[in-house]
Amino acid sequence: MANAGVVNATGHAAPDAWRRVVALLVQSFETPARGPLPASPEHDALYRAMLRAGPAAVAAGEPDAGSG
């Protein structure tokens, strides 16, 4: 469910953001943690994704806004 939320929220703006969430979840069960996490999405891509998922986007009926 967490990963689906990331995929829905980031959509086309940061399409690989889900990889970091999955790696973080998998590593959280390893002892000790193994290796670095994938890079986080670029700031601008994440910002655009958050704008797209925000209340104004939902009110405007933008595609993928607030779905999930």
Secondary structure as UniProt FT lines:
FT   HELIX           2..10
FT   TURN            11..13
FT   TURN            15..16
FT   HELIX           17..28
FT   HELIX           43..53
FT   HELIX           55..60
FT   TURN            63..66
//
